[in-house]
Amino acid sequence: MDVSSVLSLMALGAGFGQEVVLRAEGPGADEALAKIKELIETNHDA
């Protein structure tokens, strides 16, 4: 899935406690993965 849009990431539908595997390629891939990981791990209900 292309997560260039946060809406695409939200459409994934992963629930709390589910495991997701992230992969990125190209320039800036490590930075992009770190930001997506932070977004996923944030408790947005708090």
C-alpha positions in Angstrom: 0.0 0.0 0.0 1.2 3.5 -0.8 1.2 5.5 2.4 2.1 8.8 0.8 -1.2 10.0 2.3 -2.1 9.5 6.0 -5.6 8.6 4.8 -4.2 5.6 3.0 -2.5 4.5 6.2 -5.7 4.9 8.1 -7.6 2.9 5.5 -5.4 0.0 6.4 -7.8 -0.7 9.2 -5.2 -2.2 11.6 -6.5 -2.3 15.2 -4.8 -1.8 18.5 -2.4 -4.7 19.2 -2.2 -5.9 15.6 1.1 -6.3 14.0 2.0 -4.5 10.8 5.1 -4.9 8.7 6.5 -1.7 7.2 8.8 -1.5 4.2 10.2 1.6 2.4 12.5 2.0 -0.5 14.4 4.9 -2.0 15.9 8.1 -0.7 14.6 9.0 2.8 13.2 5.6 3.4 14.6 5.2 6.9 13.3 8.6 8.0 9.8 7.9 6.5 9.6 4.5 8.3 10.5 6.2 11.6 7.8 8.8 11.2 5.2 6.2 10.2 6.2 4.0 13.1 5.8 7.0 15.5 2.4 7.8 14.1 1.2 4.2 14.4 2.4 3.9 18.0 0.8 7.1 19.2 -2.3 6.7 21.3 -4.7 9.0 19.5 -7.4 8.4 22.0 -5.5 9.9 24.9 
